[in-house]
């Protein structure tokens, strides 16, 4: 007899193996939040087929671009004065996860407020 526990373990294993994800990705807050939203939707509407409600990469890409544009406007508003006053510094960090064989690049900006408070944001 296949239990829900075994079904969940099997689904987690397929997620890791088929998507080339690390085992740690199962404990990532993003995936846990996604699953929690799915549980809430299921508790509200009953049993659903995920293929009927799950968005594909094109829809998510378009949504990402909308969110990015909004974030960009917010950052420009926050940093506009610091840029004009030349009170902004940017750093970049490139590293490789030897275990996952992935390379990452992050961009961080630092600025000061009129009250000389140091602020930073990961872009």
C-alpha positions in Angstrom: 0.0 0.0 0.0 1.3 3.4 -1.0 0.9 6.0 1.8 0.8 9.8 1.4 4.1 9.8 3.2 5.7 7.7 0.5 3.9 9.6 -2.3 5.4 12.9 -0.9 8.9 11.4 -0.6 8.6 10.1 -4.2 7.4 13.5 -5.4 10.3 15.3 -3.6 12.8 12.8 -5.1 11.4 13.4 -8.6 11.7 17.2 -8.0 15.3 16.9 -7.0 16.4 14.4 -9.6 14.4 15.6 -12.7 15.1 19.3 -12.0 18.8 18.8 -11.1 18.0 20.6 -7.8 20.1 20.1 -4.7 18.6 18.2 -1.7 18.8 21.5 0.2 16.3 23.0 -2.2 13.6 20.9 -0.5 14.1 23.1 2.6 14.3 26.4 0.6 11.7 28.9 1.9 10.6 29.6 -1.7 9.5 26.0 -2.4 7.9 25.7 1.1 5.9 28.9 0.5 4.8 27.6 -2.9 3.6 24.4 -1.4 1.9 26.2 1.5 -0.1 28.3 -1.1 -1.0 25.1 -2.9 -2.3 23.6 0.3 -4.4 26.7 1.0 -5.8 26.6 -2.5 -6.6 22.9 -2.1 -8.3 23.4 1.2 -10.4 26.2 -0.2 -11.4 24.5 -3.5 -11.0 20.8 -2.7 -9.0 18.3 -4.8 -7.4 20.0 -7.8 -5.1 18.9 -10.6 -1.9 21.0 -10.4 -1.7 21.1 -14.2 -5.0 23.1 -14.2 -3.8 25.8 -11.8 0.0 25.9 -12.1 1.5 28.6 -14.2 4.1 27.8 -16.8 7.5 29.4 -17.4 6.1 31.9 -20.0 3.5 33.3 -17.6 6.0 33.4 -14.7 8.5 35.1 -16.9 6.0 37.8 -17.9 5.1 38.3 -14.2 8.8 38.4 -13.3 9.3 41.2 -15.8 6.4 43.2 -14.4 7.7 42.8 -10.9 11.2 43.7 -12.1 10.0 46.9 -13.7 8.2 47.8 -10.4 11.4 47.0 -8.4 13.5 49.0 -10.8 11.3 52.1 -10.4 11.4 51.7 -6.6 15.2 51.4 -6.6 15.5 54.4 -8.9 13.4 56.4 -6.5 15.4 55.3 -3.5 18.8 55.8 -5.1 18.1 58.8 -7.3 19.4 61.4 -4.9 22.4 59.3 -3.8 23.4 58.9 -7.4 23.1 62.7 -8.0 25.2 63.3 -4.9 27.8 60.7 -5.8 27.1 58.8 -2.6 26.6 55.4 -4.1 28.9 52.4 -4.4 28.3 49.1 -6.2 30.0 45.8 -5.6 29.8 42.5 -7.5 30.5 39.1 -6.3 31.1 36.0 -8.5 31.3 32.6 -7.0 30.8 28.9 -7.8 29.1 26.3 -5.8 31.5 23.4 -6.3 28.9 20.8 -5.2 26.0 22.0 -7.4 28.5 23.1 -10.2 26.7 26.4 -10.6 28.1 29.9 -10.9 26.4 32.9 -9.2 26.8 36.6 -9.6 25.3 39.2 -7.3 25.3 42.9 -7.4 25.0 45.0 -4.2 24.7 48.8 -3.9 25.5 50.8 -0.8 24.5 54.4 -0.2 24.2 56.9 2.6 21.1 58.8 3.6 21.1 62.6 4.5 21.4 61.4 8.1 24.6 59.5 7.1 22.9 56.2 7.7 24.5 53.4 5.6 22.0 51.4 3.5 22.4 48.6 1.1 20.4 46.4 -1.3 21.1 43.3 -3.2 20.2 43.8 -6.8 
